[in-house]
Amino acid sequence: MDSNETTTTFYTPSSSSPSPTTSPPPPPPIILSPCAACKILRRRCADKCILAPYFPPTDPLKFTTAHRIFGASNIIKLLQDLPESQRADAVASMVYESKARIRDPVYGCAGVICHLQREVSDLQAQLAKAQAEIISMQNQQANLIAMVCMEMNKSQQPFLPNSMATTHQSFEDDACCFLADDISLWT
């Protein structure tokens, strides 16, 4: 045959023969990409690769970061020693610790923890100061209300006759108490 010629064959079932039940064509073979760890280490990724579930081929930076600090053999040993339920958390922890160690080679995660603890104590001090200011303002408000009630009593007393002054004054004291109680409910 000449290289320019192509042969095409068509299959036409004969109408005289009974057609057997046809099974669906087999699925195309799935080509799995090696995990990011095996790809970076340039080795064949086995079916039961311990690193494959945690270092997918779509995220090679994750393994590169952990490998740079811990090394592949230490990562594998650590994962083999852990139960399968804890491996994902261990990988996340190793990757986080590796990133922290790259950012701060001296302190790593400990530096981040110290920084966050310092922020927490600063915020607790600010909260305590704000709470003290609130209590101080509430005390000032109570003192101001008491002074206003006393001034109202003094200013209204001379205008009333003596017999009504005692009755009216007891009513004023009650009104100031009600006023103070209402304001304390609002705070």
C-alpha positions as YAML, in Angstrom:
chain: A
units: angstrom
residues:
- id: 1
  name: MET
  ca: [0.00, 0.00, 0.00]
- id: 2
  name: ASP
  ca: [1.02, 3.50, -0.67]
- id: 3
  name: SER
  ca: [1.55, 5.83, 2.28]
- id: 4
  name: ASN
  ca: [-1.12, 8.21, 0.97]
- id: 5
  name: GLU
  ca: [-3.78, 5.52, 0.76]
- id: 6
  name: THR
  ca: [-5.91, 4.65, 3.74]
- id: 7
  name: THR
  ca: [-8.17, 1.71, 4.19]
- id: 8
  name: THR
  ca: [-11.52, 2.07, 5.85]
- id: 9
  name: THR
  ca: [-13.59, -0.90, 6.87]
- id: 10
  name: PHE
  ca: [-17.14, -0.76, 8.03]
- id: 11
  name: TYR
  ca: [-18.86, -3.35, 10.12]
- id: 12
  name: THR
  ca: [-22.43, -4.05, 9.12]
- id: 13
  name: PRO
  ca: [-24.23, -6.74, 11.01]
- id: 14
  name: SER
  ca: [-26.07, -9.20, 8.84]
- id: 15
  name: SER
  ca: [-29.77, -9.28, 9.33]
- id: 16
  name: SER
  ca: [-29.89, -13.07, 9.15]
- id: 17
  name: SER
  ca: [-27.75, -13.75, 12.22]
- id: 18
  name: PRO
  ca: [-29.20, -13.03, 15.65]
- id: 19
  name: SER
  ca: [-27.45, -10.17, 17.42]
- id: 20
  name: PRO
  ca: [-25.87, -11.23, 20.68]
- id: 21
  name: THR
  ca: [-26.22, -8.91, 23.66]
- id: 22
  name: THR
  ca: [-23.47, -6.40, 23.33]
- id: 23
  name: SER
  ca: [-21.60, -5.23, 26.36]
- id: 24
  name: PRO
  ca: [-20.49, -1.63, 26.62]
- id: 25
  name: PRO
  ca: [-16.99, -0.94, 25.43]
- id: 26
  name: PRO
  ca: [-14.37, -1.07, 28.16]
- id: 27
  name: PRO
  ca: [-13.57, 2.32, 29.70]
- id: 28
  name: PRO
  ca: [-10.40, 3.95, 28.52]
- id: 29
  name: PRO
  ca: [-7.46, 3.29, 30.79]
- id: 30
  name: ILE
  ca: [-7.11, 5.97, 33.43]
- id: 31
  name: ILE
  ca: [-3.65, 7.42, 33.52]
- id: 32
  name: LEU
  ca: [-2.90, 8.46, 37.05]
- id: 33
  name: SER
  ca: [-0.38, 11.14, 37.65]
- id: 34
  name: PRO
  ca: [2.11, 10.41, 40.39]
- id: 35
  name: CYS
  ca: [1.61, 12.29, 43.63]
- id: 36
  name: ALA
  ca: [3.54, 15.51, 44.13]
- id: 37
  name: ALA
  ca: [5.99, 13.77, 46.47]
- id: 38
  name: CYS
  ca: [6.88, 11.02, 44.00]
- id: 39
  name: LYS
  ca: [7.07, 13.52, 41.16]
- id: 40
  name: ILE
  ca: [9.51, 15.73, 43.09]
- id: 41
  name: LEU
  ca: [11.54, 12.75, 44.31]
- id: 42
  name: ARG
  ca: [11.54, 11.38, 40.73]
- id: 43
  name: ARG
  ca: [10.36, 7.95, 41.69]
- id: 44
  name: ARG
  ca: [7.53, 5.70, 40.65]
- id: 45
  name: CYS
  ca: [4.34, 6.30, 42.63]
- id: 46
  name: ALA
  ca: [3.08, 2.94, 43.89]
- id: 47
  name: ASP
  ca: [-0.60, 2.06, 44.23]
- id: 48
  name: LYS
  ca: [-0.39, 2.22, 48.01]
- id: 49
  name: CYS
  ca: [1.87, 5.26, 48.20]
- id: 50
  name: ILE
  ca: [1.61, 6.61, 51.73]
- id: 51
  name: LEU
  ca: [2.23, 10.17, 50.54]
- id: 52
  name: ALA
  ca: [-0.33, 10.25, 47.69]
- id: 53
  name: PRO
  ca: [-3.46, 11.06, 49.74]
- id: 54
  name: TYR
  ca: [-1.77, 14.02, 51.42]
- id: 55
  name: PHE
  ca: [0.34, 15.48, 48.62]
- id: 56
  name: PRO
  ca: [-1.83, 15.60, 45.48]
- id: 57
  name: PRO
  ca: [-0.17, 16.23, 42.11]
- id: 58
  name: THR
  ca: [-2.01, 19.56, 41.83]
- id: 59
  name: ASP
  ca: [-0.17, 21.04, 44.84]
- id: 60
  name: PRO
  ca: [3.57, 20.33, 44.56]
- id: 61
  name: LEU
  ca: [4.51, 23.34, 46.71]
- id: 62
  name: LYS
  ca: [2.97, 21.62, 49.74]
- id: 63
  name: PHE
  ca: [5.44, 18.73, 49.56]
- id: 64
  name: THR
  ca: [8.35, 20.92, 48.52]
- id: 65
  name: THR
  ca: [7.94, 23.05, 51.63]
- id: 66
  name: ALA
  ca: [7.67, 20.09, 54.01]
- id: 67
  name: HIS
  ca: [10.49, 18.21, 52.26]
- id: 68
  name: ARG
  ca: [12.80, 21.19, 52.55]
- id: 69
  name: ILE
  ca: [12.56, 21.22, 56.36]
- id: 70
  name: PHE
  ca: [11.82, 17.61, 57.35]
- id: 71
  name: GLY
  ca: [13.10, 15.49, 54.48]
- id: 72
  name: ALA
  ca: [11.20, 12.78, 52.66]
- id: 73
  name: SER
  ca: [12.32, 9.86, 54.83]
- id: 74
  name: ASN
  ca: [11.27, 11.63, 58.05]
- id: 75
  name: ILE
  ca: [7.87, 12.51, 56.59]
- id: 76
  name: ILE
  ca: [7.33, 8.89, 55.52]
- id: 77
  name: LYS
  ca: [8.46, 7.52, 58.91]
- id: 78
  name: LEU
  ca: [6.16, 9.92, 60.75]
- id: 79
  name: LEU
  ca: [3.17, 9.01, 58.62]
- id: 80
  name: GLN
  ca: [3.84, 5.27, 59.00]
- id: 81
  name: ASP
  ca: [3.95, 5.61, 62.80]
- id: 82
  name: LEU
  ca: [0.58, 7.39, 62.97]
- id: 83
  name: PRO
  ca: [-2.89, 5.90, 62.63]
- id: 84
  name: GLU
  ca: [-4.55, 6.80, 59.36]
- id: 85
  name: SER
  ca: [-7.09, 9.08, 61.09]
- id: 86
  name: GLN
  ca: [-4.31, 11.39, 62.32]
- id: 87
  name: ARG
  ca: [-2.16, 11.56, 59.20]
- id: 88
  name: ALA
  ca: [-3.98, 14.46, 57.51]
- id: 89
  name: ASP
  ca: [-3.59, 16.61, 60.63]
- id: 90
  name: ALA
  ca: [0.08, 15.66, 60.89]
- id: 91
  name: VAL
  ca: [0.72, 16.66, 57.27]
- id: 92
  name: ALA
  ca: [-1.09, 19.98, 57.77]
- id: 93
  name: SER
  ca: [0.99, 20.59, 60.89]
- id: 94
  name: MET
  ca: [4.26, 19.74, 59.12]
- id: 95
  name: VAL
  ca: [3.45, 22.05, 56.22]
- id: 96
  name: TYR
  ca: [2.50, 24.90, 58.59]
- id: 97
  name: GLU
  ca: [5.62, 24.38, 60.68]
- id: 98
  name: SER
  ca: [7.77, 24.27, 57.55]
- id: 99
  name: LYS
  ca: [6.35, 27.56, 56.29]
- id: 100
  name: ALA
  ca: [6.92, 29.16, 59.70]
- id: 101
  name: ARG
  ca: [10.49, 27.83, 59.82]
- id: 102
  name: ILE
  ca: [11.20, 29.22, 56.34]
- id: 103
  name: ARG
  ca: [9.83, 32.65, 57.33]
- id: 104
  name: ASP
  ca: [11.64, 32.69, 60.68]
- id: 105
  name: PRO
  ca: [14.57, 30.22, 60.74]
- id: 106
  name: VAL
  ca: [15.40, 30.90, 64.38]
- id: 107
  name: TYR
  ca: [12.02, 30.70, 66.15]
- id: 108
  name: GLY
  ca: [9.68, 29.11, 63.59]
- id: 109
  name: CYS
  ca: [6.30, 28.25, 65.10]
- id: 110
  name: ALA
  ca: [7.43, 29.24, 68.57]
- id: 111
  name: GLY
  ca: [7.90, 32.81, 67.34]
- id: 112
  name: VAL
  ca: [4.36, 32.86, 65.96]
- id: 113
  name: ILE
  ca: [2.99, 31.48, 69.23]
- id: 114
  name: CYS
  ca: [4.88, 34.07, 71.32]
- id: 115
  name: HIS
  ca: [3.64, 36.87, 69.06]
- id: 116
  name: LEU
  ca: [0.02, 35.69, 69.38]
- id: 117
  name: GLN
  ca: [0.32, 35.30, 73.17]
- id: 118
  name: ARG
  ca: [1.63, 38.87, 73.39]
- id: 119
  name: GLU
  ca: [-1.34, 40.09, 71.36]
- id: 120
  name: VAL
  ca: [-3.76, 38.20, 73.63]
- id: 121
  name: SER
  ca: [-2.27, 39.73, 76.78]
- id: 122
  name: ASP
  ca: [-2.36, 43.22, 75.22]
- id: 123
  name: LEU
  ca: [-6.01, 42.75, 74.30]
- id: 124
  name: GLN
  ca: [-6.82, 41.47, 77.79]
- id: 125
  name: ALA
  ca: [-5.20, 44.59, 79.28]
- id: 126
  name: GLN
  ca: [-7.22, 46.82, 76.94]
- id: 127
  name: LEU
  ca: [-10.40, 44.97, 77.91]
- id: 128
  name: ALA
  ca: [-9.69, 45.37, 81.64]
- id: 129
  name: LYS
  ca: [-9.03, 49.09, 81.13]
- id: 130
  name: ALA
  ca: [-12.29, 49.54, 79.20]
- id: 131
  name: GLN
  ca: [-14.24, 47.67, 81.89]
- id: 132
  name: ALA
  ca: [-12.70, 49.89, 84.60]
- id: 133
  name: GLU
  ca: [-13.69, 52.99, 82.62]
- id: 134
  name: ILE
  ca: [-17.27, 51.70, 82.32]
- id: 135
  name: ILE
  ca: [-17.50, 51.15, 86.07]
- id: 136
  name: SER
  ca: [-16.06, 54.62, 86.71]
- id: 137
  name: MET
  ca: [-18.61, 56.22, 84.36]
- id: 138
  name: GLN
  ca: [-21.46, 54.31, 86.02]
- id: 139
  name: ASN
  ca: [-20.33, 55.58, 89.43]
- id: 140
  name: GLN
  ca: [-20.11, 59.14, 88.11]
- id: 141
  name: GLN
  ca: [-23.60, 58.83, 86.66]
- id: 142
  name: ALA
  ca: [-25.01, 57.56, 89.97]
- id: 143
  name: ASN
  ca: [-23.32, 60.44, 91.84]
- id: 144
  name: LEU
  ca: [-24.67, 62.97, 89.34]
- id: 145
  name: ILE
  ca: [-28.22, 61.64, 89.69]
- id: 146
  name: ALA
  ca: [-27.97, 61.81, 93.48]
- id: 147
  name: MET
  ca: [-26.75, 65.42, 93.28]
- id: 148
  name: VAL
  ca: [-29.58, 66.37, 90.90]
- id: 149
  name: CYS
  ca: [-32.15, 64.83, 93.25]
- id: 150
  name: MET
  ca: [-30.70, 66.71, 96.22]
- id: 151
  name: GLU
  ca: [-30.75, 70.01, 94.30]
- id: 152
  name: MET
  ca: [-34.35, 69.44, 93.22]
- id: 153
  name: ASN
  ca: [-35.33, 68.84, 96.85]
- id: 154
  name: LYS
  ca: [-33.57, 72.00, 98.02]
- id: 155
  name: SER
  ca: [-35.00, 74.21, 95.28]
- id: 156
  name: GLN
  ca: [-38.63, 73.09, 95.76]
- id: 157
  name: GLN
  ca: [-38.73, 73.16, 99.56]
- id: 158
  name: PRO
  ca: [-39.07, 76.96, 100.26]
- id: 159
  name: PHE
  ca: [-42.04, 77.46, 97.91]
- id: 160
  name: LEU
  ca: [-44.34, 75.00, 99.67]
- id: 161
  name: PRO
  ca: [-46.20, 75.56, 102.94]
- id: 162
  name: ASN
  ca: [-44.77, 73.69, 105.93]
- id: 163
  name: SER
  ca: [-47.51, 71.09, 106.13]
- id: 164
  name: MET
  ca: [-47.23, 70.23, 102.43]
- id: 165
  name: ALA
  ca: [-43.44, 70.45, 102.39]
- id: 166
  name: THR
  ca: [-42.98, 67.30, 104.46]
- id: 167
  name: THR
  ca: [-45.50, 65.36, 102.38]
- id: 168
  name: HIS
  ca: [-44.14, 66.69, 99.11]
- id: 169
  name: GLN
  ca: [-40.51, 66.08, 100.16]
- id: 170
  name: SER
  ca: [-41.15, 62.41, 100.92]
- id: 171
  name: PHE
  ca: [-42.74, 62.15, 97.47]
- id: 172
  name: GLU
  ca: [-39.67, 63.84, 95.91]
- id: 173
  name: ASP
  ca: [-37.31, 61.42, 97.66]
- id: 174
  name: ASP
  ca: [-39.35, 58.55, 96.27]
- id: 175
  name: ALA
  ca: [-39.30, 60.10, 92.78]
- id: 176
  name: CYS
  ca: [-35.49, 60.46, 92.89]
- id: 177
  name: CYS
  ca: [-35.19, 56.88, 94.00]
- id: 178
  name: PHE
  ca: [-37.41, 55.81, 91.10]
- id: 179
  name: LEU
  ca: [-35.35, 57.94, 88.76]
- id: 180
  name: ALA
  ca: [-32.10, 56.40, 90.04]
- id: 181
  name: ASP
  ca: [-33.58, 52.91, 89.73]
- id: 182
  name: ASP
  ca: [-34.70, 53.57, 86.15]
- id: 183
  name: ILE
  ca: [-31.27, 54.85, 85.14]
- id: 184
  name: SER
  ca: [-29.50, 51.90, 86.77]
- id: 185
  name: LEU
  ca: [-31.69, 49.61, 84.68]
- id: 186
  name: TRP
  ca: [-30.44, 51.28, 81.52]
- id: 187
  name: THR
  ca: [-26.78, 50.72, 82.38]
...
